[in-house]
Amino acid sequence: MPKKPRISMDRQEAINGYLFFSPWLIGFFLFMAGPILYSLYLSFTSYNMLKPPRWIGFLNYKILFTEDPLFWKSLYNTLYFVFFSVPINIFFGVLIALLMNQKVRGIRVFRAIFYLPSIVTGVAVALLWQWLLDPNFGLINDGLAKLGIEGPGWLSDENWSKPSLILMNIWSVGGGMIVYLAGLQGVPKDLYEAATVDGAGKMKQFWRITLPMLSPTIFFNLVMGILGGFQVFIQAYIMTGGGPVNSTTFYALYLYNKAFKDLQMGYASAMAWVLMLITLIFTLIIIKTSRSWVYYEGAENK
C-alpha cells in the first residue's frame, strides 16, 4: 500500500502560522470588519442615532470640504502637532537612548526612570501637566518667575496652546527610547572597532555607522508617531476642551464632538474615513521615500 506523501516543512510552517493567526483573524471579521464597513455606509447617510439612517449620498463629504471651516482648522491643528511633535520626539528619543547606552554604574535605574512616564495613563498625565502649565500657580511659571521671566499663558493663550501640548508630549519619550536602545545594542561592535582603527572619531562613527544602522528603528517610530499624532485626543479633551479659540481642536476631538455631542454620526463617519485616507497617504509617502534613507544590513536599498 503506497505511503501518503508527507507535508513539506514550509507548508507545515504555513499551516501552523495560520493556526496561531486565526484567533485574531476570526475576531477581526466578527467584531471589527462589520463596524468598519457599516461606518462606510453611515458616511453616506444622515444619522443621529435616534432615527434610522437616511441616505444622502456624498453630501457629508461636500459639506466637510466646502462648508465646514472647523474641519480645515482641526486638520491644520493636527498637522501642526504631527510635524513638530514627531521629529522632536525622535530627536530626544535617540539622544536619551545614546545616553542610556553607556556602560556606567546604575544605568538600568536611569533607563527605568526615563521609561516609567510612558506607562502612566493618558488622563493622569494630562491632569498633571494641566497643573504644571497653569499660568497662575503652575510649577513651570513659578520656576520662570524665580528667574525673573514672566511665563506665558500656556494653555490659555492660543499662540502657546499647541506648543504646550507638544512640550507635554516629550514626557512619554521613554517608550521610543527603549526601542532606540534595542536598536543601538544591535549594532555590531566590530564596525566601531574597524572605524576606530581607520581613525574615525566619535561624531563620524555616529553619522556613518550608528545613524544608518539605527535607521530601520527610526523608520518604525516615525510611522507609529505619525499614526499616533493624527489620533491625538486625550490631551486636548482633558486639558483644553479644544480651546482657546479652537486652537487645540484636533481632528479626533472634532470628530468626537460631531459624533457624541452633536449626534451627527453620519458626518463623523465621513470624517473618520477622510482621516483614514490622510494617514494612509502619509504612511505610503514615508514608506516610498524610506528606500533612500533606511539601511537594512544584508539587503540592497533600491
RAWOUR-V477822 format. One record per backbone hydrogen bond with DSSP energy under -0.5 kcal/mol. NH is the residue of the N-H (numbers start at 1). CO is the residue of the C=O. E is the energy in kcal/mol with one decimal. If there is no record, write none. Layout:
BEGIN
[[NH,CO,E] [NH,CO,E]]
END
This chain:
BEGIN
[[12,8,-2.4] [13,9,-2.3] [14,10,-2.1] [15,11,-2.5] [16,12,-2.5] [17,13,-2.4] [18,14,-2.4] [19,15,-2.2] [20,16,-2.2] [21,17,-2.0] [22,18,-1.7] [23,19,-0.5] [25,21,-1.9] [26,22,-3.1] [27,23,-2.3] [28,24,-2.5] [29,25,-2.1] [30,26,-2.2] [31,27,-2.7] [32,28,-2.2] [33,28,-3.1] [36,32,-2.4] [37,33,-2.4] [38,34,-2.6] [39,35,-2.3] [40,36,-1.4] [41,37,-1.8] [42,38,-2.7] [43,39,-1.6] [44,41,-1.6] [45,42,-2.2] [46,54,-2.7] [47,45,-0.6] [54,46,-1.7] [56,44,-2.8] [57,44,-1.2] [59,56,-1.1] [62,58,-2.3] [63,59,-2.8] [64,60,-2.2] [65,61,-2.1] [66,62,-2.0] [67,63,-2.1] [68,63,-0.7] [69,67,-0.6] [71,68,-0.9] [72,68,-0.9] [73,69,-2.0] [74,70,-2.8] [75,71,-2.1] [76,72,-2.4] [77,73,-2.5] [78,74,-2.0] [79,75,-2.6] [80,76,-2.6] [81,77,-2.1] [82,78,-2.6] [83,79,-3.0] [84,80,-1.5] [85,81,-2.7] [86,82,-1.6] [88,84,-1.6] [89,85,-2.6] [90,86,-2.2] [91,87,-2.6] [92,88,-2.5] [93,89,-2.4] [94,90,-2.6] [95,91,-2.4] [96,92,-2.7] [97,93,-2.1] [98,94,-2.3] [99,95,-1.8] [100,96,-2.7] [101,97,-0.7] [101,98,-0.5] [102,99,-1.2] [104,102,-1.3] [107,104,-1.4] [109,106,-0.5] [110,106,-1.5] [111,107,-2.2] [112,108,-2.1] [113,109,-2.2] [114,110,-2.3] [115,111,-1.8] [116,112,-2.3] [117,113,-0.6] [118,115,-1.5] [119,116,-1.9] [120,117,-1.0] [125,121,-2.1] [126,122,-2.3] [127,123,-2.4] [128,124,-2.1] [129,125,-2.6] [130,126,-1.9] [131,127,-1.4] [132,128,-2.1] [133,129,-2.5] [134,131,-1.1] [138,134,-1.7] [140,132,-1.6] [141,132,-0.6] [142,138,-1.9] [143,139,-2.1] [144,140,-2.2] [145,141,-2.3] [146,142,-1.4] [147,143,-0.7] [147,144,-0.7] [148,145,-1.6] [149,144,-2.9] [151,149,-0.7] [156,153,-2.5] [157,154,-1.3] [158,156,-0.5] [160,157,-1.3] [161,157,-1.7] [164,160,-2.1] [165,161,-1.7] [166,162,-2.1] [167,163,-2.6] [168,164,-2.3] [169,165,-1.6] [170,166,-0.8] [170,167,-0.8] [171,168,-1.7] [172,169,-1.2] [173,170,-2.0] [175,172,-1.3] [177,173,-2.1] [178,174,-1.8] [179,175,-1.0] [180,176,-2.5] [181,177,-2.6] [182,178,-2.0] [183,179,-1.9] [184,180,-2.7] [185,181,-2.2] [186,182,-0.6] [186,183,-0.8] [187,184,-1.5] [191,188,-1.0] [192,188,-0.7] [193,189,-2.0] [194,190,-2.3] [195,191,-2.1] [196,192,-2.5] [197,193,-2.1] [198,194,-1.7] [199,196,-1.2] [200,195,-2.8] [205,201,-2.3] [206,202,-2.0] [207,203,-2.3] [208,204,-2.5] [209,205,-2.2] [210,205,-2.0] [211,206,-3.1] [213,209,-2.3] [214,210,-1.8] [215,211,-0.8] [215,212,-0.7] [217,214,-0.6] [218,214,-2.2] [219,215,-2.7] [220,216,-2.1] [221,217,-2.5] [222,218,-2.4] [223,219,-2.2] [224,220,-2.4] [225,221,-2.5] [226,222,-2.2] [227,223,-2.3] [228,224,-2.4] [229,225,-2.6] [230,226,-2.1] [231,228,-0.8] [232,229,-1.3] [237,233,-2.7] [238,234,-2.7] [239,235,-2.5] [240,236,-1.4] [241,236,-3.4] [242,236,-0.7] [243,240,-1.4] [247,244,-1.8] [248,242,-1.6] [249,242,-0.6] [249,246,-1.1] [250,248,-1.8] [251,74,-0.7] [254,250,-2.7] [255,251,-2.6] [256,252,-2.2] [257,253,-2.4] [258,254,-2.3] [259,255,-2.1] [260,256,-3.0] [261,256,-0.5] [261,257,-1.6] [262,257,-2.5] [264,258,-3.3] [265,47,-1.5] [265,263,-0.9] [266,47,-1.2] [268,264,-2.4] [269,265,-2.1] [270,266,-1.8] [271,267,-2.0] [272,268,-2.2] [273,269,-1.9] [274,270,-2.0] [275,271,-2.4] [276,272,-2.1] [277,273,-2.0] [278,274,-2.3] [279,275,-2.6] [280,276,-2.1] [281,277,-2.3] [282,278,-2.3] [283,279,-2.4] [284,280,-2.5] [285,281,-2.2] [286,282,-2.2] [287,283,-2.5] [288,284,-2.5] [289,285,-2.6] [290,286,-1.4] [291,288,-0.8] [292,289,-1.7] [293,290,-1.2] [294,290,-2.9] [295,212,-0.6] [295,293,-0.5] [297,295,-0.5] [299,296,-2.0] [301,299,-0.5] [302,300,-0.6]]
END
